[in-house]
Amino acid sequence: MAGVTPYLDALETRRPEGREAALMARLPAQVMHARRHCAWFAESLNGWEAVEINSRAALARLPVVRKHQLLGLQKTRLPFGGLDATPLARLGRVFSSPGPIYDPEGTAPDWWRFGRALHAAGFRSGDLVHNTFAYHFTPAGFMLDGAARKLGCPVFPAGVGQTEMQVQAIADLRPAAYTGTPSFLKIILDKADELQADVSSLKKAVVSGEAFLPAQKQLCGERGIAAFQAYASADLGLIAYESEARAGLILEEELILEIVRPGTGDPVADGEVGEVVITTMNADYPLIRFATGDLSAIVPESLTTASPCGRTNTRLRGWLGRADQTTKVKGMFVHPEQVAEVIKRHPEIRCARLVVSNDGGADVMTLCCEAIAADGLAGAIADSLRDVTKLRGEVSLVGPDSLANDGKVIEDARKYD
């Protein structure tokens, strides 16, 4: 099937309402599975009836688990913080990301679901893949390795570093495809030029792990390499991928996506920038409402119109920054969750942004709020700000749609030169 269709399977082109119904039908069983087999979810979802979690509105009422919590959770309950449903002895691999944060891998083929990204990028059975993601400690190398082999692609496990040896291997083995970061691909191409080595066999690539900059895209185009982005994490595997349409990153089929206001679990309007929250159908690591810490936004037209490539799932604008905008003011940390608490206390506020400046040499907090001015409102908000953060701050009431749609809840505007 892979050789005669641009799609990995029929799931990619199903009607959106059918996809949504299928995911919502599976959701209660996944919530029940997490409660029964994961110590953390047994506690955090205690009191929730799994059978009732069958819609996005119901899902949005559940608590989120944030990526930055994993370090603390795992210190309390090793190795996976009580979020794993499969005992360590029955896993395939265990990885360590910086922190350290430990990540499990099950035994199913293409457990990280990267096959869609490779197939959409044109990888086909028989293509030799030069995989430069790390195989040491972190899961990235195995994410791409497992997906390639499931598609029938042999893999050269290059890993990172040793640039001259990488170039030699490409010149000798003539791989058709590259997987790795875009910056390392550029390093390889530059080294090949320096060594006058022929690496022209590379015709396709899936890049991830960092921003894919315009200059890097241009370089790939000039070298005849069709390079496509993939968005993934060590906790979830593939989240979204790019197709030949270049019309946003297409959500992976096994995931439920929410975009929430940073510091909360509250979904934002379609098209608004917010934090990426994912619920996965993974049986080994059944993360429910996992807040990635990444900012993105839904491409609004993807909710009603298929991508030009024919795929019908929701599309993301890509990585737009970090949701954890915690900053230190006068020696004290101020968190997005605290801004959210202030907003919650005043229903008049549509949205708000805390701007930290130092024009007079001292830190000043100003909470800019989209709200209709009313007697005493600014003072009441200022009181709440001081109560929540333990710091004094100013309040500025601004009109509707005055604040930028960039997902920022805290803006550090201080200058130090």
C-alpha positions in Angstrom: 0.0 0.0 0.0 2.9 2.4 0.8 4.2 2.2 -2.7 1.0 3.3 -4.5 -0.6 6.0 -2.3 0.7 9.2 -0.7 -1.0 8.2 2.6 0.2 5.8 5.2 -3.4 4.6 5.7 -7.1 5.6 5.3 -7.1 7.3 8.7 -5.3 10.4 7.3 -8.1 11.2 4.9 -11.2 10.2 6.9 -14.0 12.8 7.5 -13.1 15.0 10.4 -16.4 14.3 12.2 -15.7 10.6 11.9 -12.2 11.1 13.4 -13.6 13.1 16.3 -16.3 10.6 17.0 -13.8 7.7 17.0 -11.4 9.5 19.4 -14.2 10.6 21.8 -15.5 7.0 21.8 -12.0 5.7 22.8 -11.5 8.4 25.4 -13.5 7.0 28.4 -11.6 3.6 28.1 -8.3 5.4 28.1 -9.2 7.4 31.1 -10.3 4.2 32.9 -7.1 2.5 31.8 -5.0 5.3 33.3 -6.9 5.3 36.5 -6.6 1.6 37.0 -2.9 1.2 36.1 -1.2 4.5 36.8 -0.8 5.5 40.4 -0.7 9.3 39.6 -3.9 9.2 37.6 -5.6 7.0 40.2 -5.0 9.9 42.6 -5.5 12.9 40.3 -8.6 11.6 38.6 -10.2 10.2 41.7 -13.9 11.1 41.8 -14.2 11.4 38.0 -16.4 8.9 36.2 -14.5 7.7 33.2 -17.6 7.0 31.3 -18.6 10.6 31.4 -15.3 11.8 29.9 -16.6 11.4 26.3 -16.4 14.9 24.9 -13.9 17.8 24.6 -15.9 19.8 27.2 -15.6 16.9 29.7 -11.9 16.4 28.9 -11.2 20.1 29.5 -12.5 19.8 33.1 -9.8 17.3 34.0 -6.5 18.4 35.6 -3.4 18.9 33.4 0.0 17.3 34.1 2.7 19.7 33.0 6.0 18.6 31.6 7.9 20.6 34.2 6.2 18.5 36.9 7.8 15.3 35.7 11.1 15.8 37.5 9.4 16.3 40.8 6.9 13.4 40.3 9.7 11.1 39.3 11.8 11.9 42.3 8.8 11.0 44.5 7.9 7.8 42.6 10.7 6.4 40.4 11.1 5.7 37.6 8.1 7.4 35.8 6.3 9.3 38.5 3.3 6.9 38.6 2.3 7.9 35.0 3.2 4.5 33.5 0.7 1.7 33.0 3.2 -1.0 31.9 5.7 -2.3 34.5 9.3 -1.6 33.8 10.1 -5.3 33.4 7.7 -5.5 30.4 9.0 -2.4 28.5 11.3 -2.4 25.6 13.6 0.4 26.5 14.1 3.2 29.1 15.6 6.5 28.3 16.9 9.6 30.2 16.3 13.1 29.0 18.0 16.1 30.7 16.9 16.6 34.2 17.0 13.7 34.4 13.5 12.8 33.2 13.0 9.1 32.5 10.9 8.0 29.5 9.6 4.6 28.7 9.3 2.8 25.4 7.0 -0.2 24.8 7.6 -3.1 22.5 5.2 -2.4 19.7 6.7 -1.6 16.2 7.0 2.1 15.6 5.9 2.7 19.2 6.6 6.5 18.8 4.3 6.6 15.7 6.9 8.4 13.5 5.9 6.4 10.5 3.4 9.0 9.3 6.1 11.7 9.2 8.5 9.6 7.2 5.8 8.4 4.8 4.5 11.9 4.3 8.1 13.0 3.5 8.3 10.4 0.7 10.3 7.6 2.6 9.5 4.3 0.9 10.4 0.7 1.4 14.0 0.1 0.4 15.3 3.6 1.0 18.4 3.6 3.1 18.0 6.2 6.0 21.0 8.0 7.4 19.7 8.6 11.0 21.8 11.2 12.9 19.5 11.4 16.0 21.2 10.3 19.2 20.9 6.7 20.2 22.6 7.4 23.6 20.4 8.1 26.7 17.6 9.9 24.8 14.9 8.2 22.6 15.2 10.3 19.4 17.4 7.9 17.5 15.1 5.0 18.2 12.0 7.0 17.4 13.2 7.4 13.8 14.9 4.0 13.6 11.8 2.1 14.5 9.5 4.0 12.2 11.9 3.6 9.2 12.3 -0.1 9.7 8.5 -0.5 10.0 8.2 1.2 6.6 10.7 -1.3 5.2 13.6 1.2 5.2 17.1 0.0 6.2 18.8 2.3 8.7 22.4 3.4 9.1 22.5 4.4 12.8 24.9 7.3 12.5 24.1 9.1 15.7 25.7 12.5 16.4 29.2 13.8 15.8 32.1 12.4 13.8 31.2 14.6 10.8 34.0 13.3 8.5 32.9 9.7 9.1 29.3 10.7 8.5 30.2 12.2 5.1 32.3 9.1 4.2 29.4 6.8 5.0 27.0 8.8 2.9 29.4 8.9 0.0 30.0 5.1 0.3 26.5 3.8 1.1 24.5 6.3 -1.0 21.5 6.7 1.4 18.3 8.3 -0.1 17.1 9.9 3.2 18.4 11.8 6.2 16.8 12.1 9.6 18.2 14.5 12.3 18.4 18.2 13.2 18.5 20.7 10.3 21.6 22.3 11.7 23.5 19.0 11.6 22.4 18.4 8.0 24.0 21.7 7.1 27.2 20.7 8.9 27.3 17.5 6.9 26.7 19.3 3.6 29.4 21.9 4.4 31.9 19.2 5.4 31.1 17.3 2.2 31.9 20.4 0.2 35.2 20.8 2.1 36.1 17.2 1.5 34.8 17.3 -2.1 32.7 14.2 -1.3 29.6 13.3 -3.2 26.5 13.2 -0.9 24.0 13.9 -3.7 22.2 10.6 -3.0 20.3 12.5 -0.2 17.0 13.4 -1.8 14.6 13.5 1.2 14.8 14.4 4.9 12.8 14.6 8.1 14.2 17.2 10.5 13.2 17.9 14.1 14.6 18.9 17.4 15.0 22.6 16.6 13.7 25.3 14.5 14.0 24.8 10.7 15.3 28.2 9.6 14.6 29.8 6.2 18.3 29.7 5.3 18.4 25.9 6.1 15.2 25.4 4.0 16.8 27.3 1.1 20.0 25.2 1.4 18.1 22.0 1.2 16.2 23.2 -1.8 19.4 24.2 -3.6 20.8 20.7 -2.9 17.7 19.0 -4.2 16.7 17.7 -0.8 13.0 17.7 0.0 13.1 18.3 3.8 10.1 18.2 6.0 9.6 19.2 9.7 8.3 16.9 12.4 7.2 18.1 15.9 7.8 15.5 18.7 8.7 15.2 22.3 10.4 12.5 24.4 7.2 11.9 26.3 4.7 11.6 23.4 6.7 10.7 20.3 5.4 12.3 17.1 2.9 15.0 17.7 2.6 16.6 14.2 4.3 16.4 10.8 4.7 18.3 7.6 3.5 17.1 4.2 4.3 18.2 0.6 1.6 20.8 0.9 3.7 22.9 3.4 0.4 24.1 4.9 1.1 23.6 8.6 2.0 20.6 10.7 -0.6 17.8 10.6 -1.7 16.3 13.9 -0.9 12.6 14.4 -4.0 10.4 14.3 -3.7 8.8 17.8 -3.8 12.1 19.7 -6.3 14.5 21.0 -5.1 18.1 20.8 -6.0 21.1 23.0 -4.6 24.6 22.9 -4.9 26.2 26.3 -4.1 29.5 27.9 -0.6 29.2 29.5 -0.8 28.6 33.3 -4.3 27.1 33.0 -6.1 24.2 31.5 -8.6 26.4 29.8 -8.9 26.0 25.9 -8.4 29.1 23.9 -10.4 30.1 20.8 -9.4 28.5 17.5 -6.5 30.3 16.0 -5.3 31.8 19.3 -1.8 31.0 20.4 -1.6 28.9 23.6 0.1 25.9 25.2 -0.1 22.5 23.4 -1.9 19.9 25.6 -2.1 16.3 24.3 -4.1 13.3 25.4 -2.6 10.1 23.9 -4.1 6.7 23.3 -0.8 5.0 24.2 -1.5 2.0 26.5 1.9 1.9 28.1 2.2 5.6 28.9 -1.4 6.9 28.8 -0.8 10.6 29.3 -4.1 12.5 29.9 -4.0 16.2 29.2 -0.2 16.4 29.1 0.9 20.1 28.8 4.0 20.1 26.7 5.2 23.6 27.6 5.3 24.5 23.9 3.3 27.3 22.3 1.4 26.9 19.1 -1.9 27.6 17.4 -4.4 25.7 15.3 -4.5 26.8 11.6 -8.2 27.8 11.6 -9.0 26.7 8.1 -7.8 23.2 8.9 -11.0 22.7 11.0 -13.2 23.1 8.0 -10.9 22.4 5.0 -8.5 19.5 4.2 -4.9 20.3 3.5 -4.0 20.6 -0.2 -2.3 17.2 0.2 -5.7 15.6 1.1 -5.0 15.0 4.8 -8.0 16.1 6.9 -6.6 16.3 10.4 -6.1 19.5 12.4 -3.0 21.4 11.5 -0.7 23.4 13.7 1.2 26.6 12.9 4.4 25.0 14.3 6.5 25.7 17.4 5.9 29.3 18.5 7.9 29.5 21.7 7.7 28.2 25.3 4.6 28.4 27.5 6.6 28.5 30.8 7.3 32.2 31.0 8.2 32.2 34.6 10.4 35.2 35.5 12.0 36.7 38.6 10.8 40.1 39.8 12.6 41.8 42.8 14.1 38.4 43.7 10.8 36.5 43.6 9.5 34.2 40.9 6.3 35.1 39.2 4.5 32.3 37.3 1.9 32.2 34.5 -0.3 30.2 36.9 -0.4 33.2 39.2 -1.5 35.5 36.4 -4.2 33.0 35.6 -5.4 33.1 39.3 -5.7 36.9 39.1 -7.8 36.6 35.9 -10.0 34.0 37.5 -10.8 36.4 40.4 -12.1 39.0 38.0 -14.6 37.8 35.3 -14.4 41.2 33.7 -11.0 40.4 32.3 -11.1 38.8 28.9 -7.3 38.2 28.8 -4.2 39.7 30.4 -0.5 40.1 30.0 2.0 40.9 32.8 4.7 43.2 31.5 7.9 43.5 33.6 10.0 46.6 32.9 12.8 48.5 34.6 12.8 51.9 33.0 13.6 53.7 36.2 16.2 51.1 37.2 13.9 49.1 39.4 11.6 46.3 38.4 8.0 47.3 37.7 5.1 44.9 37.0 2.2 46.1 34.9 -0.8 43.8 34.4 -2.4 44.8 31.1 -6.0 43.6 31.0 -8.5 43.5 28.2 -11.5 44.6 30.2 -14.2 47.3 30.1 -13.2 50.0 32.6 -15.4 50.3 35.7 -15.1 52.2 38.9 -12.7 50.5 41.2 -11.9 47.6 38.8 -8.2 48.5 38.3 -7.7 48.9 42.0 -9.4 45.6 42.8 -7.2 43.8 40.2 -4.1 45.4 41.7 -5.1 44.1 45.1 -5.5 40.6 43.7 -2.1 40.9 41.9 -0.4 41.8 45.2 -2.3 39.1 47.1 -1.3 36.3 44.6 2.3 37.3 43.8 3.2 39.1 47.0 4.5 41.9 44.9 3.0 45.3 44.1 2.1 46.0 40.5 0.3 48.5 38.3 -2.8 47.7 36.3 -3.6 49.0 32.8 -7.1 48.4 31.3 -7.0 48.2 27.5 -9.6 47.6 24.9 -10.7 44.4 23.2 -8.0 42.8 20.9 -5.3 45.2 22.1 -3.0 42.4 23.3 -1.0 40.5 20.8 -2.1 36.9 19.9 1.3 35.4 20.7 0.6 33.3 23.7 2.6 35.4 26.1 1.2 35.7 29.6 4.4 37.3 31.1 6.5 39.6 29.0 10.0 40.4 30.3 10.6 43.9 28.7 13.6 44.8 30.9 16.7 46.3 29.4 20.1 45.9 30.8 22.3 47.9 28.4 
